[in-house]
């Protein structure tokens, strides 16, 4: 019976219920979008290494990630790595973050200088999915990220400056976009010229022989002078960890504010719904109902408002994420099942917190209130 | 009518508190995100703003430090020094790397600068001294605190061990910190002393930095020369351009939440006084009179919400750096204007809900039981 009374009380003013559900939904949506944005960023961070050759990465000693730090290997590291037993192939790369000035917008992009040669570009650390055009064949040619190109109205055949040198876009790549780390590809020799570092190499992508013991091979590679050797998984994890540290504080702050807003919205609705029914609650007390029943009435109303709001928020977040990714494809928003569960639990927690104030009012209500005139 | 609106709103203090609190939080969402970005911009440009150089010379086409790379041949040093109006120059080497302390890693801009240079290094030391020789490093004080490091302790940077001889103030941002080592250590690590990253210059009193920067660009090939102000704003532009989409999204959500919360409050306040509004109508009050009443309630709620939001955000600007020193919040006048505009728009939209209710109030209802 108590559930029925609670539902009736809540549904008595549908517009108010709708507003409260909207408030909670927006708060939950904000939490989910924030979480989804960060989760998407993490996935995009690993895109290059996941699609490049080999299973190991040799970096400058002390450098344990790709995006967070600049690596510069000793001059003969590549030759020595090739000579190690158990190594099948080595791909040398010269890579560096650069800031592109595109249409007066500062666009961070990660430049990959990879060796030209035969075979697929992906086998040499180049683009793994070409949407249009071809891979570079000369030092003034590049493959540019397709989404970034579309955003800045660039096409195959267009030319623009990178660090004072003009490059022609000869290909557009897919799967290389990200809010922070869109990739573009140039020949390694062009990167050496650009960075005034002839013969320089940032890192080596190492493919072990079939059947080689990867642990032992990593150890042998790490014994080379001035280098560190890591698995690709470790490098991706390190990049992700760095990003977590960067983004966790502001994201937590925003999510915290969103949850507070949600608590206030549910609290406001349940409080007003409760005080408007004070006489009825007083009547229930007068005919012998204990505080337990009244608490239950308040809790059910709070849970229904927050539950519906949470479900609405999850649906809104899914729709908004889709819309954002259509309008701005460089944003990847991934709504992970764990985040959805957390958002729902947050919604229910909002209900419990929000129910505290009206529950207190109900507990202090005198049965005699039923016999007074409504104010 | 204004008095009636005022009384109606303050009749239930709890409801008013919740309403003002909701609006305040929604506006705080807008203000705090702006504050975080503005604070990040200031931290990000801290080195450029404070290190003492008037002009920054970079590789041609390079207009940033953050996430950027610049390489200049060392011959540029003499070329720039000979330009009229240049008082002094300091070469620096720069790259993004990590400070290794046991299992902990701290992302940092490593800057190699000559120990005896008058500018280009740390501008305020929290403890210790500047580097004076090989194998020495100055790190940010928040990194030192986080890692439990003291003067004389060792850290690994660029694959080499360094002794911490000083800690610097104001060199950490949300993203990373700045660490200073000797230029020679940096050259040794790179295996070449033929290139530098940036050349920093000061100008003599007679010439403006703008004029000298122009002169450098005209007379030295392959370089971009920027005054401190220009270089700093180019750097801040990265944060603005990267953050603009996220800011727009958060502002939009904060705005919607504000509308929902305020609309809900004024709606329930109006609903509970429906009979009184009916009475007013029965006594001859026009709809416009009642609109003023609810409009006034909305304006008061939003106005108070804006004041509380500002107070809460200012509180955050003090509290957050205590817990997270690298995260700075800065409230700029432009953010206040934006929040006030958002508040006005929220008030306008939120007031439409009770207005719609009042239009439907039947004067005859006052005679019903």
Boltz contact constraints between the chains, C-beta under 6 A:
constraints:
  - contact:
      token1: [A, 19]
      token2: [B, 260]
      max_distance: 6.0
  - contact:
      token1: [A, 19]
      token2: [B, 264]
      max_distance: 6.0
  - contact:
      token1: [A, 22]
      token2: [B, 260]
      max_distance: 6.0
  - contact:
      token1: [A, 23]
      token2: [B, 260]
      max_distance: 6.0
  - contact:
      token1: [A, 23]
      token2: [B, 261]
      max_distance: 6.0
  - contact:
      token1: [A, 26]
      token2: [B, 256]
      max_distance: 6.0
  - contact:
      token1: [A, 26]
      token2: [B, 257]
      max_distance: 6.0
  - contact:
      token1: [A, 30]
      token2: [B, 253]
      max_distance: 6.0
  - contact:
      token1: [A, 61]
      token2: [B, 159]
      max_distance: 6.0
  - contact:
      token1: [A, 62]
      token2: [B, 100]
      max_distance: 6.0
  - contact:
      token1: [A, 62]
      token2: [B, 156]
      max_distance: 6.0
  - contact:
      token1: [A, 62]
      token2: [B, 158]
      max_distance: 6.0
  - contact:
      token1: [A, 62]
      token2: [B, 159]
      max_distance: 6.0
  - contact:
      token1: [A, 68]
      token2: [B, 107]
      max_distance: 6.0
  - contact:
      token1: [A, 69]
      token2: [B, 96]
      max_distance: 6.0
  - contact:
      token1: [A, 69]
      token2: [B, 97]
      max_distance: 6.0
  - contact:
      token1: [A, 69]
      token2: [B, 98]
      max_distance: 6.0
  - contact:
      token1: [A, 70]
      token2: [B, 95]
      max_distance: 6.0
  - contact:
      token1: [A, 70]
      token2: [B, 96]
      max_distance: 6.0
  - contact:
      token1: [A, 96]
      token2: [B, 69]
      max_distance: 6.0
  - contact:
      token1: [A, 97]
      token2: [B, 67]
      max_distance: 6.0
  - contact:
      token1: [A, 99]
      token2: [B, 64]
      max_distance: 6.0
  - contact:
      token1: [A, 99]
      token2: [B, 67]
      max_distance: 6.0
  - contact:
      token1: [A, 99]
      token2: [B, 68]
      max_distance: 6.0
  - contact:
      token1: [A, 105]
      token2: [B, 241]
      max_distance: 6.0
  - contact:
      token1: [A, 106]
      token2: [B, 237]
      max_distance: 6.0
  - contact:
      token1: [A, 106]
      token2: [B, 238]
      max_distance: 6.0
  - contact:
      token1: [A, 106]
      token2: [B, 241]
      max_distance: 6.0
  - contact:
      token1: [A, 108]
      token2: [B, 67]
      max_distance: 6.0
  - contact:
      token1: [A, 161]
      token2: [B, 61]
      max_distance: 6.0
  - contact:
      token1: [A, 163]
      token2: [B, 59]
      max_distance: 6.0
  - contact:
      token1: [A, 163]
      token2: [B, 61]
      max_distance: 6.0
  - contact:
      token1: [A, 163]
      token2: [B, 62]
      max_distance: 6.0
  - contact:
      token1: [A, 164]
      token2: [B, 60]
      max_distance: 6.0
  - contact:
      token1: [A, 164]
      token2: [B, 61]
      max_distance: 6.0
  - contact:
      token1: [A, 195]
      token2: [B, 71]
      max_distance: 6.0
  - contact:
      token1: [A, 196]
      token2: [B, 71]
      max_distance: 6.0
  - contact:
      token1: [A, 196]
      token2: [B, 195]
      max_distance: 6.0
  - contact:
      token1: [A, 226]
      token2: [B, 159]
      max_distance: 6.0
  - contact:
      token1: [A, 242]
      token2: [B, 107]
      max_distance: 6.0
  - contact:
      token1: [A, 246]
      token2: [B, 175]
      max_distance: 6.0
  - contact:
      token1: [A, 249]
      token2: [B, 324]
      max_distance: 6.0
  - contact:
      token1: [A, 249]
      token2: [B, 327]
      max_distance: 6.0
  - contact:
      token1: [A, 250]
      token2: [B, 36]
      max_distance: 6.0
  - contact:
      token1: [A, 257]
      token2: [B, 25]
      max_distance: 6.0
  - contact:
      token1: [A, 257]
      token2: [B, 29]
      max_distance: 6.0
  - contact:
      token1: [A, 260]
      token2: [B, 25]
      max_distance: 6.0
  - contact:
      token1: [A, 261]
      token2: [B, 25]
      max_distance: 6.0
  - contact:
      token1: [A, 261]
      token2: [B, 257]
      max_distance: 6.0
  - contact:
      token1: [A, 264]
      token2: [B, 18]
      max_distance: 6.0
  - contact:
      token1: [A, 264]
      token2: [B, 21]
      max_distance: 6.0
  - contact:
      token1: [A, 264]
      token2: [B, 22]
      max_distance: 6.0
  - contact:
      token1: [A, 265]
      token2: [B, 261]
      max_distance: 6.0
  - contact:
      token1: [A, 268]
      token2: [B, 18]
      max_distance: 6.0
  - contact:
      token1: [A, 272]
      token2: [B, 268]
      max_distance: 6.0
